[in-house]
Amino acid sequence: MRQTLFVKYNRTRKPEYQIRTSIVEEDGVRYVEKTPLCQDGEAHIRSLKNKREQLTKQHFDFQVLKPQFLDGDTCARFVFLQGETLAETLAKRIQAGEPVKEVLEEGLLLAMGEPDREFEQTPEFCRIFGDGPDAGDKSFSVSNVDGLFENFMVTENGIWVMDYEWVFDFPIPFGYLKYRTLFYFFERFKSSFGWQDLDAFFALFGIDEAQCGQYAAMEEHFQVFVHGDSSQGYLIRYQQPVETVDTLLSKEVVLDDLEMKHKGLQDKYALLEGTLAEKEIEITKRNEVQRLSNNHIANLEGMIKELRHEIDEMAKLLAYLDKHEAVTNRIWRSFLDSIRRRFPKGSKRRKILEYSINTIKHPIRYSKLYFTEMGRNRIAGDFAIGNDYLEKGKLIFPALGETEPMVSIIIPVYNQIHYTYACLESILEHTKDVSYEVIIADDVSTDATKDLALYSENLVISRNHVNQGFLRNCNQAAAKAKGRYLMFLNNDTKVTKGWLSSLVDLISSDPTIGMVGSKLVYPDGRLQEAGGIIWSDGSGWNYGRLDDPDKAEYNYVKDVDYISGAAILLSNQLWKQIGGFDERFAPAYCEDSDLAFAVRKAGYRVVYQPLSTVIHFEGISNGTDVEGTGLKRYQVENSVKLKEKWKDELKKQCVNTGSPNPFRARERSMGKPVILVIDHYVPTYDKDAGSKTTFQYLKMFLKKGYVVKFLGDNFGREEPYTTTLLQMGIEVLYGPDYQTKIWDWLRENGRMN
């Protein structure tokens, strides 16, 4: 099986040098392949064979990677090497404290060797590099202009040169080759080592300013040779024809006449276009539903076939084992089955049996449990809550006294004590930097939740006398809150480090923000939601559902249509101003979407905070069946109510075409200008002037109302600088996904309105 892992296109070169470099994997083995982008480039690929032979004859202290030619010698394939580049090896030595000059001179000797002849200008040299030094420099019989430290790989089997596209058999000044290699090394590692003065760097190696200017001119000639005219080659595709004012005025008369004739057709066309667009959207939706249904059916059929095969194989194995099982094993298995029937796992009888066995095995440890108040409490909690309580014991929250907390965490509960205990345990562990109170809104639970005060301290217990349902339960508990902010948190959640402080920091940093919410993930690590989308037809999306939560697109602060009510925070004042959850949506569902619309109507923004990560066991509270008799059925009913209440606002939402591109909808950027800023790397604004300038530009673009995207040339995520941009609301395109698919991203999103 063949799979492409990475692709790079050299499209800016002249046609005869344009190539595609890709990393592929076949049957578990990786290769690097170079292929021409057009027929003119085939000779360039074939020349690699002769260039390798020329380099090999130099007898340097390295090996030259041998290409395997495929497809009629139009594809050069190389073995994928594992190791580190020579540049990385040298940088590590410098990092360890070795002198820069000694380390790099050793690297130059290894990569180039000693010159073997005097330099003299030839017509071929002048055609490619322009005027060189008059005399006095050395040169090689064969020179690899691409012999940079980055193009050597240090492996267990020695040092290999990986790139040798530009090998020439006429004299090239040794000083230029040294200048070129040192220049690229300086540019790559200057931020790591704090280097700023390029002239001083070159002076270490005997290259003065005059020589730098001459070698820079040679480099420009070489780039023109490879890419074409440097001033026109990159710009010609963007040039537009220019007409004089007189020409435009003469055309204006004709245009006026045509406009009069065309006006009647425009109205008819607009009417037909609107009708056609509606039909196309409807057809697209139906086709997409059909396609997804067919795919789902095909997947299910495949799964059923595999499961049947596995069942058949397991039946054969069980039959074999049953036939050959020893008599003693059968007796023992029968005894265990009897124990399991009489003492089912999770039952009270099973728990008593386990305590009896453990008391015999560990008499001292268990006697402490039986004869101390704390021990008896742990035993009671073990029976009521589960084994976690036996290990962790009573949860003791901070006592606030008369001090008003910054946040009131409101947890609506109905039974499910083991989930509630796990939620509270995570809050106690991961909420150290914000003052808070926890309000347990108990909606007449019948399990050990009603006795939660026995298993915790300093909680505010708000227990209803009559079951109110989720929505009214939240409203009643919120009325008792003392905090400046209200944090609504489901009991079937576990919070993580920094979950609450990141929300408070965000909402308090900008007075235009009215409500913030967390990134929700499933217990298996997959993403549940990175903010929600409400389309113009009232349908909703949990953006990013089941994807990797660490992807760049889910990790920047952004405006969203709504945030799931499992973890949302807003000010107590705004909550009272809005009037809490609208009780028309009682007992539950769509109240969080409605609240988001109400927050915006009050003049505030709803914002997603990716630094606040909350694990959500979705479906524990109210199930997942919208057709059943439980609370989940209200999801369908309340969706209709939501559409009716906010029908005017829904007209301004993005349109669901059946398979829409959520690029704009995911961040509520409809109608806003989007700007993509590209630089070498994420700006390290406290290290160099260039980065500081870029950083100021980014802040200016945000202030001007742009939706800002940033692309680093290295696709890296350098910290803490990347997180700074993400928290400013700038989407940073980092990681291997963007490195391999950046052109697809630009093509898909470059024309979004």
LOGUSE-574321 format. One line per 8 residues: number of its first residue (from 0); their letters; for each residue x, y, z of C-alpha. Coordinates in Angstrom, 3 decimals. Layout:
REM LOGUSE-574321
NUM> A> X Y Z | ...
//
This chain:
REM LOGUSE-574321
0> MRQTLFVK> 0.000 0.000 0.000 | 1.371 3.427 -0.985 | 0.756 6.526 1.120 | 2.011 10.089 0.602 | 3.160 11.659 3.892 | 4.577 15.005 2.727 | 4.659 17.047 -0.488 | 6.615 20.160 -1.478
8> YNRTRKPE> 6.342 21.917 -4.866 | 9.121 24.114 -6.321 | 6.794 26.033 -8.654 | 8.663 29.360 -8.554 | 11.593 27.945 -10.526 | 12.029 28.022 -14.283 | 10.026 25.220 -15.959 | 13.168 23.155 -16.603
16> YQIRTSIV> 13.944 23.098 -12.852 | 10.441 22.793 -11.357 | 10.133 19.592 -9.285 | 7.878 17.899 -6.771 | 9.535 16.478 -3.647 | 7.470 13.984 -1.674 | 7.888 11.532 1.196 | 6.005 8.298 0.517
24> EEDGVRYV> 5.548 5.036 2.366 | 5.212 1.674 0.638 | 4.692 -1.496 2.663 | 6.053 0.198 5.776 | 9.212 1.561 4.081 | 9.669 5.299 3.531 | 11.263 6.947 0.494 | 11.918 10.460 -0.800
32> EKTPLCQD> 10.918 11.001 -4.448 | 11.793 13.872 -6.797 | 9.743 14.197 -10.002 | 9.522 17.000 -12.606 | 6.381 19.137 -12.711 | 6.576 19.288 -16.508 | 8.398 17.566 -19.350 | 11.036 20.334 -19.469
40> GEAHIRSL> 12.275 19.248 -16.039 | 13.005 15.599 -16.899 | 16.616 16.334 -17.888 | 17.195 17.982 -14.496 | 16.083 14.792 -12.739 | 18.222 12.558 -14.969 | 21.267 14.734 -14.270 | 21.269 13.548 -10.637
48> KNKREQLT> 22.994 10.325 -11.668 | 26.003 12.102 -13.182 | 26.137 14.641 -10.334 | 26.311 11.837 -7.769 | 29.180 10.200 -9.640 | 31.062 13.506 -9.764 | 30.620 14.110 -6.026 | 31.599 10.551 -5.131
56> KQHFDFQV> 34.948 10.979 -6.907 | 35.845 13.907 -4.637 | 36.562 11.379 -1.809 | 34.999 13.531 0.926 | 34.310 12.169 4.402 | 30.700 11.456 3.578 | 28.580 9.201 1.399 | 26.335 10.436 -1.411
64> LKPQFLDG> 22.794 9.096 -1.363 | 22.186 7.021 -4.497 | 18.963 7.562 -6.462 | 16.832 4.781 -7.913 | 15.227 5.895 -11.163 | 11.590 4.985 -11.878 | 9.049 5.731 -14.627 | 11.545 5.934 -17.447
72> DTCARFVF> 14.142 7.841 -15.423 | 11.665 10.672 -14.708 | 11.399 9.923 -10.977 | 14.423 9.784 -8.657 | 13.755 7.795 -5.489 | 16.022 7.950 -2.424 | 15.995 5.922 0.777 | 14.494 7.912 3.692
80> LQGETLAE> 17.270 8.418 6.246 | 16.763 8.381 10.014 | 18.992 10.662 12.060 | 19.655 14.361 12.490 | 21.025 16.941 10.101 | 24.609 18.102 10.359 | 23.229 21.558 11.144 | 21.419 20.178 14.195
88> TLAKRIQA> 24.559 18.301 15.328 | 26.707 21.429 15.089 | 24.058 23.547 16.830 | 23.956 21.120 19.759 | 27.732 21.400 20.170 | 27.502 25.200 20.199 | 24.614 24.968 22.696 | 26.873 22.837 24.906
96> GEPVKEVL> 29.455 25.655 25.027 | 31.977 24.782 22.301 | 33.406 27.785 20.396 | 31.308 28.769 17.370 | 34.298 29.307 15.072 | 35.941 25.953 15.807 | 32.689 23.990 15.495 | 31.621 25.534 12.182
104> EEGLLLAM> 35.102 25.399 10.612 | 35.158 21.698 11.435 | 31.722 21.403 9.814 | 32.885 23.275 6.694 | 35.903 20.980 6.345 | 33.665 17.927 6.689 | 31.069 19.193 4.201 | 33.440 20.625 1.567
112> GEPDREFE> 36.941 19.333 2.097 | 40.036 21.291 1.021 | 40.029 23.250 -2.296 | 42.189 21.557 -4.925 | 42.774 24.316 -7.478 | 42.976 28.076 -8.067 | 39.768 29.884 -9.019 | 39.461 31.293 -12.521
120> QTPEFCRI> 36.393 32.747 -14.209 | 34.852 30.790 -17.069 | 32.006 31.792 -19.429 | 29.798 29.163 -17.817 | 30.515 30.588 -14.352 | 29.692 34.159 -15.461 | 26.430 32.998 -17.078 | 25.189 31.498 -13.794
128> FGDGPDAG> 26.901 33.541 -11.048 | 27.839 36.857 -12.714 | 31.209 38.432 -11.960 | 33.281 36.623 -9.376 | 36.417 37.672 -7.483 | 39.322 38.660 -9.737 | 41.951 36.349 -8.276 | 43.348 34.849 -5.116
136> DKSFSVSN> 40.521 32.511 -4.196 | 40.573 28.719 -4.280 | 38.021 26.357 -5.807 | 37.106 22.702 -6.368 | 37.046 20.532 -9.450 | 33.411 19.762 -8.634 | 31.266 22.003 -6.408 | 27.919 21.265 -4.731
144> VDGLFENF> 26.240 24.656 -4.257 | 23.572 22.913 -2.170 | 26.171 21.494 0.213 | 24.563 23.239 3.185 | 24.756 21.764 6.682 | 20.976 21.164 6.477 | 21.486 18.844 3.480 | 23.771 16.410 5.327
152> MVTENGIW> 22.253 13.666 7.480 | 24.170 12.174 10.419 | 23.120 8.524 10.835 | 24.346 5.390 12.546 | 25.982 4.425 9.223 | 27.934 7.652 8.775 | 27.254 11.022 7.183 | 25.253 11.258 3.958
160> VMDYEWVF> 24.658 14.140 1.575 | 20.940 14.182 0.669 | 20.598 17.071 -1.779 | 22.824 17.672 -4.795 | 20.637 19.260 -7.466 | 23.126 22.049 -8.094 | 26.493 20.395 -8.768 | 28.848 22.147 -11.233
168> DFPIPFGY> 32.136 20.960 -12.757 | 33.617 24.437 -13.352 | 35.480 26.497 -10.715 | 33.352 28.265 -8.081 | 35.051 30.426 -5.408 | 35.513 28.568 -2.152 | 34.715 31.812 -0.310 | 31.247 31.968 -1.912
176> LKYRTLFY> 30.468 28.349 -0.985 | 31.586 29.029 2.592 | 29.561 32.287 2.688 | 26.423 30.511 1.451 | 26.661 27.655 3.974 | 27.339 29.983 6.918 | 24.559 32.407 5.892 | 21.862 29.697 5.918
184> FFERFKSS> 23.127 28.340 9.260 | 23.018 31.859 10.769 | 19.453 32.482 9.547 | 18.187 29.190 10.937 | 19.683 29.439 14.433 | 19.977 33.178 15.075 | 16.894 33.268 17.309 | 18.046 30.192 19.275
192> FGWQDLDA> 21.500 31.659 20.020 | 20.508 35.344 20.103 | 22.715 36.230 17.143 | 21.987 39.642 15.596 | 25.101 40.982 13.822 | 25.576 39.061 10.545 | 28.726 41.030 9.579 | 30.388 40.174 12.894
200> FFALFGID> 29.450 36.531 12.384 | 31.095 36.431 8.939 | 34.149 38.262 10.296 | 34.838 35.242 12.534 | 35.561 33.281 9.369 | 37.591 35.947 7.554 | 34.784 37.205 5.291 | 34.735 41.044 5.248
208> EAQCGQYA> 31.901 43.382 4.201 | 33.198 43.845 0.667 | 33.318 40.094 0.118 | 29.809 39.735 1.613 | 28.491 42.232 -0.928 | 30.201 40.420 -3.801 | 28.991 36.993 -2.674 | 25.447 38.334 -2.168
216> AMEEHFQV> 25.479 39.571 -5.773 | 26.623 36.113 -6.928 | 23.772 34.541 -4.926 | 21.250 36.864 -6.601 | 22.575 35.871 -10.052 | 22.270 32.207 -9.088 | 18.668 32.655 -7.910 | 17.803 34.397 -11.187
224> FVHGDSSQ> 19.371 31.451 -13.034 | 17.133 29.038 -11.106 | 13.927 31.082 -10.838 | 14.076 33.528 -13.727 | 14.036 37.345 -13.567 | 13.759 38.096 -9.824 | 11.834 41.309 -10.349 | 9.252 39.954 -12.806
232> GYLIRYQQ> 9.130 36.205 -12.367 | 7.141 36.313 -9.146 | 4.979 39.337 -10.030 | 3.862 38.716 -13.587 | 0.981 36.460 -12.486 | -0.403 39.280 -10.370 | -0.151 42.083 -12.984 | -3.350 43.576 -14.369
240> PVETVDTL> -3.782 45.613 -17.581 | -3.953 49.397 -17.082 | -6.103 51.733 -19.176 | -5.967 55.526 -19.447 | -8.693 57.861 -18.202 | -9.637 58.860 -21.786 | -10.127 55.229 -22.746 | -12.327 54.613 -19.724
248> LSKEVVLD> -14.437 57.756 -20.448 | -15.011 56.679 -24.031 | -16.200 53.320 -22.798 | -18.538 54.894 -20.225 | -21.038 55.986 -22.906 | -21.253 52.469 -24.257 | -21.601 51.062 -20.752 | -24.487 53.446 -19.939
256> DLEMKHKG> -26.378 52.264 -22.994 | -25.742 48.626 -22.200 | -26.785 49.172 -18.588 | -30.192 50.512 -19.652 | -30.793 47.533 -21.917 | -29.553 45.097 -19.328 | -31.487 46.398 -16.339 | -34.674 44.533 -17.115
264> LQDKYALL> -32.752 41.287 -17.557 | -30.994 41.736 -14.222 | -34.233 41.655 -12.242 | -35.388 38.512 -14.010 | -31.976 36.934 -13.584 | -31.885 37.752 -9.860 | -35.300 36.149 -9.395 | -34.274 33.027 -11.293
272> EGTLAEKE> -30.919 32.899 -9.518 | -32.600 33.003 -6.095 | -34.999 30.217 -7.082 | -32.151 28.166 -8.543 | -30.012 28.637 -5.429 | -32.814 27.358 -3.202 | -33.290 24.298 -5.429 | -29.558 23.624 -5.542
280> IEITKRNE> -29.315 23.801 -1.762 | -32.203 21.381 -1.397 | -30.694 18.974 -3.936 | -27.270 19.220 -2.270 | -28.791 18.430 1.120 | -30.634 15.404 -0.228 | -27.560 14.136 -2.084 | -25.412 14.560 1.009
288> VQRLSNNH> -27.930 12.713 3.186 | -28.082 9.912 0.610 | -24.290 9.730 0.373 | -23.849 9.604 4.136 | -26.589 6.986 4.427 | -24.979 4.803 1.755 | -21.579 5.110 3.406 | -23.047 4.298 6.799
296> IANLEGMI> -24.857 1.242 5.443 | -21.713 0.036 3.674 | -19.666 0.480 6.865 | -22.250 -1.365 8.940 | -22.381 -4.242 6.459 | -18.602 -4.521 6.595 | -18.634 -4.475 10.399 | -21.384 -7.091 10.523
304> KELRHEID> -19.424 -9.345 8.187 | -16.272 -9.020 10.297 | -18.169 -9.593 13.547 | -19.833 -12.723 12.166 | -16.452 -14.056 11.173 | -15.053 -13.297 14.634 | -18.050 -14.972 16.286 | -17.539 -18.092 14.176
312> EMAKLLAY> -13.845 -18.195 15.092 | -14.585 -17.678 18.782 | -17.203 -20.426 18.694 | -14.634 -22.803 17.235 | -12.117 -21.826 19.908 | -14.644 -22.244 22.732 | -15.657 -25.613 21.410 | -12.025 -26.686 21.296
320> LDKHEAVT> -11.300 -25.396 24.819 | -14.443 -26.963 26.225 | -13.485 -30.280 24.705 | -9.948 -30.242 26.073 | -10.550 -28.493 29.400 | -9.317 -30.392 32.468 | -11.825 -31.701 35.004 | -10.290 -29.581 37.819
328> NRIWRSFL> -10.635 -26.450 35.688 | -14.279 -27.243 34.994 | -14.968 -27.676 38.702 | -13.175 -24.400 39.529 | -15.002 -22.515 36.755 | -18.321 -23.895 37.952 | -17.517 -22.743 41.495 | -16.646 -19.215 40.299
336> DSIRRRFP> -19.825 -19.051 38.235 | -21.794 -19.978 41.331 | -20.071 -17.195 43.310 | -20.835 -14.670 40.584 | -24.503 -15.669 40.530 | -24.910 -15.444 44.278 | -22.762 -12.308 44.633 | -23.209 -10.238 41.458
344> KGSKRRKI> -20.514 -7.671 40.744 | -21.527 -4.220 42.021 | -24.119 -5.627 44.435 | -24.142 -5.024 48.168 | -23.704 -8.753 48.799 | -20.566 -8.757 46.635 | -19.195 -5.773 48.565 | -19.799 -7.554 51.929
352> LEYSINTI> -18.048 -10.658 50.587 | -15.032 -8.579 49.524 | -14.845 -6.909 52.951 | -14.990 -10.333 54.652 | -12.145 -11.665 52.515 | -10.014 -8.518 52.915 | -10.558 -8.497 56.699 | -9.068 -11.995 56.854
360> KHPIRYSK> -6.189 -11.084 54.525 | -5.443 -7.636 56.075 | -6.803 -7.664 59.664 | -4.810 -4.666 60.975 | -5.650 -2.330 58.102 | -9.356 -3.182 58.102 | -9.711 -3.058 61.882 | -8.806 0.666 61.629
368> LYFTEMGR> -11.680 1.105 59.231 | -14.162 -0.621 61.516 | -13.164 1.106 64.782 | -12.535 4.755 63.758 | -15.088 7.372 62.765 | -13.175 8.250 59.595 | -12.878 4.570 58.707 | -16.589 3.935 59.169
376> NRIAGDFA> -17.302 6.995 57.015 | -15.105 5.572 54.269 | -16.875 2.228 54.456 | -20.273 3.918 54.252 | -19.067 5.975 51.288 | -17.672 2.886 49.608 | -21.099 1.243 49.740 | -22.923 4.434 48.716
384> IGNDYLEK> -20.522 5.885 46.123 | -17.956 3.301 45.166 | -14.337 2.291 45.575 | -13.085 5.819 44.797 | -14.470 7.017 48.114 | -12.676 4.239 49.988 | -9.399 5.520 48.509 | -9.962 9.300 48.589
392> GKLIFPAL> -12.436 9.768 51.433 | -14.361 12.914 52.349 | -13.911 15.909 50.011 | -13.112 19.025 52.043 | -13.545 22.260 50.057 | -12.165 25.661 51.096 | -14.250 27.454 53.718 | -14.958 31.029 52.562
400> GETEPMVS> -16.672 32.340 55.650 | -18.091 35.818 54.951 | -15.855 36.320 51.897 | -17.703 36.429 48.599 | -16.196 34.021 46.057 | -15.109 35.043 42.581 | -17.081 32.146 41.045 | -20.140 30.155 42.061
408> IIIPVYNQ> -19.880 26.704 40.484 | -23.430 25.387 40.028 | -23.719 21.622 39.493 | -27.269 20.378 38.757 | -27.623 16.730 39.815 | -30.180 13.976 39.768 | -28.758 10.703 41.130 | -25.497 9.402 39.515
416> IHYTYACL> -23.596 9.982 42.793 | -20.407 8.319 41.521 | -20.172 10.817 38.627 | -20.888 13.731 40.958 | -18.173 12.578 43.373 | -15.640 12.246 40.528 | -16.580 15.723 39.289 | -16.149 17.260 42.742
424> ESILEHTK> -12.862 15.440 43.236 | -11.499 16.934 39.997 | -12.645 20.447 41.003 | -10.866 20.128 44.337 | -7.671 18.961 42.629 | -7.540 21.440 39.729 | -9.025 24.681 41.097 | -6.310 26.325 43.175
432> DVSYEVII> -6.022 29.813 41.658 | -9.613 31.159 41.824 | -11.815 31.596 44.903 | -15.042 29.663 44.457 | -18.054 28.060 46.080 | -19.739 24.876 44.868 | -23.531 24.757 44.808 | -25.023 21.278 44.446
440> ADDVSTDA> -28.482 21.673 42.899 | -30.064 18.371 43.976 | -33.288 17.738 42.072 | -34.735 15.228 44.598 | -32.153 12.480 44.050 | -32.940 9.072 45.490 | -29.409 7.656 45.698 | -26.587 8.725 48.053
448> TKDLALYS> -26.667 12.232 46.535 | -29.252 13.142 49.166 | -26.623 12.376 51.836 | -23.774 14.205 50.093 | -23.168 16.353 53.182 | -21.877 13.189 54.924 | -19.207 12.752 52.283 | -18.064 16.361 51.820
456> ENLVISRN> -17.563 19.622 53.650 | -18.202 23.287 52.756 | -20.518 22.599 49.845 | -23.729 24.591 49.391 | -26.510 21.998 49.095 | -29.652 23.272 47.344 | -32.124 20.381 47.515 | -35.555 20.698 45.927
464> HVNQGFLR> -38.672 19.279 47.556 | -40.251 18.512 44.175 | -38.420 17.510 40.999 | -38.019 20.646 38.861 | -36.134 19.363 35.850 | -32.721 20.553 34.714 | -33.598 24.114 33.676 | -35.632 25.220 36.694
472> NCNQAAAK> -33.194 23.422 38.993 | -30.369 25.595 37.589 | -32.419 28.788 37.912 | -33.256 28.076 41.546 | -29.681 27.246 42.488 | -28.351 30.354 40.707 | -30.547 32.523 42.924 | -28.447 31.375 45.904
480> AKGRYLMF> -25.098 32.148 44.280 | -22.804 34.721 45.915 | -20.064 34.791 43.274 | -19.319 37.529 40.773 | -19.489 34.888 38.046 | -21.729 31.824 37.623 | -20.161 28.621 36.309 | -22.695 26.020 35.169
488> LNNDTKVT> -21.048 22.590 35.163 | -22.622 19.193 34.477 | -22.071 16.536 37.113 | -20.961 14.026 34.437 | -17.739 15.982 33.851 | -14.147 16.062 35.060 | -12.224 19.326 34.961 | -8.511 19.745 34.217
496> KGWLSSLV> -5.690 22.058 35.271 | -6.388 25.750 34.664 | -9.958 25.117 33.560 | -11.575 27.875 35.656 | -8.836 30.527 35.821 | -8.544 30.574 32.019 | -12.279 31.300 31.720 | -12.195 34.034 34.370
504> DLISSDPT> -9.075 35.630 32.856 | -10.700 35.743 29.418 | -14.084 37.154 30.430 | -12.489 39.770 32.718 | -9.997 40.871 30.027 | -12.599 42.318 27.646 | -15.822 44.116 28.666 | -17.457 43.115 25.348
512> IGMVGSKL> -17.398 39.418 26.335 | -20.579 38.268 28.051 | -20.189 34.488 28.227 | -17.297 32.039 27.847 | -17.157 28.273 27.621 | -14.778 25.332 27.656 | -13.412 22.847 25.168 | -15.286 19.565 25.761
520> VYPDGRLQ> -13.557 16.229 25.180 | -14.684 12.635 25.523 | -13.056 10.321 28.098 | -11.208 8.539 25.250 | -9.483 11.812 24.315 | -11.491 12.672 21.208 | -13.001 16.120 20.822 | -16.668 16.565 21.669
528> EAGGIIWS> -17.029 20.264 20.911 | -14.895 23.326 20.204 | -17.802 25.749 20.285 | -21.163 25.250 18.589 | -22.600 26.386 15.257 | -26.249 27.324 14.682 | -27.133 27.415 10.982 | -29.805 29.604 9.386
536> DGSGWNYG> -32.263 26.675 9.327 | -31.904 26.280 13.121 | -29.867 23.079 12.929 | -26.778 22.832 15.111 | -23.254 21.438 14.966 | -20.828 20.498 17.718 | -17.805 21.834 15.841 | -14.918 19.358 15.630
544> RLDDPDKA> -16.862 16.418 17.069 | -14.763 13.191 17.269 | -11.650 14.924 15.890 | -8.229 15.424 17.504 | -8.613 18.195 20.136 | -4.958 19.211 19.741 | -5.396 20.356 16.132 | -4.660 24.026 15.544
552> EYNYVKDV> -8.184 24.898 14.399 | -9.600 23.995 17.846 | -7.111 25.908 19.968 | -7.604 29.631 19.468 | -9.993 32.001 21.243 | -12.962 32.808 18.999 | -16.544 34.010 18.946 | -19.061 31.166 18.606
560> DYISGAAI> -22.805 30.822 18.100 | -23.220 28.954 21.384 | -21.371 26.869 23.958 | -22.693 23.637 25.395 | -24.315 24.135 28.797 | -22.057 21.410 30.225 | -19.442 24.095 31.011 | -20.311 27.806 30.631
568> LLSNQLWK> -19.444 30.912 32.646 | -21.069 34.355 32.690 | -21.410 37.203 35.168 | -24.081 37.022 37.864 | -25.186 40.519 36.869 | -25.749 39.600 33.200 | -27.531 36.383 34.250 | -30.001 38.415 36.321
576> QIGGFDER> -30.373 40.998 33.545 | -31.324 38.279 31.043 | -33.540 36.503 33.555 | -31.705 33.178 33.613 | -32.651 30.234 31.440 | -35.923 30.842 29.565 | -38.475 28.503 31.154 | -40.262 27.933 27.855
584> FAPAYCED> -37.451 25.406 27.259 | -38.158 23.483 30.484 | -37.398 20.861 31.518 | -34.208 20.806 29.368 | -32.434 21.234 26.004 | -31.734 24.260 23.792 | -31.555 26.475 26.878 | -27.795 26.942 26.299
592> SDLAFAVR> -28.288 28.003 22.652 | -31.099 30.334 23.707 | -28.898 31.850 26.417 | -26.156 32.546 23.850 | -28.610 34.406 21.584 | -29.867 36.352 24.618 | -26.301 37.337 25.588 | -25.700 38.726 22.086
600> KAGYRVVY> -29.046 40.527 22.141 | -27.906 42.212 25.366 | -24.880 43.538 23.429 | -22.207 41.039 24.458 | -20.131 38.338 22.768 | -20.081 34.565 23.351 | -16.486 33.305 23.283 | -14.788 29.885 23.279
608> QPLSTVIH> -11.725 29.348 25.521 | -9.586 26.352 24.414 | -7.313 26.500 27.478 | -10.273 25.377 29.603 | -10.567 21.646 28.920 | -13.431 19.663 30.474 | -13.961 15.914 30.069 | -17.655 15.222 29.465
616> FEGISNGT> -19.338 11.810 29.738 | -22.050 12.826 27.262 | -25.406 11.129 27.666 | -24.965 10.113 31.325 | -27.315 12.810 32.593 | -30.227 12.440 30.197 | -29.337 9.654 27.753 | -28.933 9.950 23.981
624> DVEGTGLK> -32.285 8.695 22.567 | -34.291 11.624 21.153 | -37.167 9.267 20.239 | -37.547 7.762 23.715 | -39.530 8.823 26.791 | -36.658 10.447 28.725 | -35.597 14.089 28.884 | -33.642 13.704 25.643
632> RYQVENSV> -36.906 13.775 23.669 | -37.276 17.471 24.508 | -34.271 18.170 22.289 | -36.478 17.881 19.203 | -39.425 19.796 20.679 | -37.288 22.650 21.968 | -35.444 23.005 18.657 | -38.761 24.083 17.137
640> KLKEKWKD> -39.273 26.617 19.943 | -35.750 27.978 19.455 | -36.320 28.536 15.733 | -39.567 30.336 16.413 | -38.123 32.600 19.123 | -35.024 33.638 17.157 | -36.337 33.442 13.579 | -35.137 36.967 12.725
648> ELKKQCVN> -31.624 36.351 14.107 | -31.394 32.968 12.354 | -31.708 34.718 8.981 | -28.292 36.289 9.660 | -26.617 32.919 10.351 | -24.564 30.959 7.819 | -26.544 28.765 5.415 | -26.485 24.978 5.792
656> TGSPNPFR> -26.096 23.682 2.234 | -26.079 20.037 3.314 | -22.289 19.846 3.363 | -21.226 23.396 4.234 | -17.695 24.691 4.762 | -17.739 25.850 8.414 | -14.728 28.196 7.968 | -16.820 31.318 8.656
664> ARERSMGK> -19.564 29.804 10.809 | -17.172 28.272 13.392 | -15.938 31.743 14.446 | -18.841 34.054 13.482 | -16.637 35.908 10.983 | -19.354 36.399 8.328 | -18.748 39.630 6.425 | -15.432 40.380 8.160
672> PVILVIDH> -12.153 40.697 6.206 | -9.738 37.798 6.752 | -5.983 38.343 6.535 | -3.338 35.599 6.420 | 0.035 36.769 7.769 | 3.044 34.663 6.726 | 6.462 34.899 8.382 | 9.455 32.636 8.957
680> YVPTYDKD> 8.136 31.544 12.354 | 5.805 32.603 15.146 | 7.099 36.019 16.272 | 9.386 35.760 19.300 | 8.525 39.362 20.151 | 10.865 39.668 23.139 | 13.953 38.379 21.310 | 14.373 40.288 18.033
688> AGSKTTFQ> 13.200 43.508 16.401 | 11.687 41.771 13.358 | 9.444 39.613 15.510 | 8.418 42.615 17.588 | 7.405 44.462 14.418 | 5.388 41.487 13.159 | 3.704 41.194 16.562 | 2.692 44.869 16.467
696> YLKMFLKK> 1.259 44.399 12.964 | -0.823 41.465 14.195 | -2.251 43.545 17.048 | -2.984 46.380 14.624 | -4.873 44.059 12.251 | -7.012 42.813 15.147 | -7.735 46.365 16.260 | -8.801 47.258 12.693
704> GYVVKFLG> -11.372 44.458 12.756 | -9.595 41.830 10.691 | -9.958 38.108 11.326 | -6.266 37.210 11.549 | -4.643 33.911 10.583 | -0.889 33.325 11.006 | 1.293 30.870 9.108 | 4.884 30.228 10.158
712> DNFGREEP> 7.195 29.057 7.392 | 8.370 26.226 9.658 | 4.805 25.247 10.715 | 6.136 25.153 14.275 | 4.457 25.866 17.598 | 7.051 27.770 19.597 | 5.954 28.524 23.140 | 4.925 30.647 24.904
720> YTTTLLQM> 4.605 32.770 21.774 | 2.083 30.598 19.920 | -0.277 30.455 22.898 | -0.056 34.256 23.162 | -1.338 34.585 19.581 | -4.027 31.946 20.130 | -5.290 33.758 23.222 | -5.425 37.001 21.211
728> GIEVLYGP> -7.877 35.270 18.864 | -5.378 34.576 16.074 | -5.601 31.144 14.460 | -2.045 29.822 14.024 | -1.653 27.229 11.273 | 0.869 24.857 12.843 | 1.564 21.140 12.767 | 2.075 18.385 10.152
736> DYQTKIWD> -1.524 18.565 8.888 | -1.040 22.093 7.613 | 2.480 21.333 6.398 | 1.136 18.712 3.991 | -2.230 20.299 3.182 | -1.645 24.071 3.232 | -2.456 24.421 -0.480 | -5.718 22.542 0.025
744> WLRENGRM> -6.547 24.841 2.960 | -5.909 27.938 0.850 | -7.937 26.560 -2.049 | -10.911 25.613 0.162 | -11.009 28.767 2.278 | -9.359 31.441 0.155 | -12.603 32.534 -1.501 | -14.979 32.233 1.466
752> N> -17.099 35.403 1.849
//
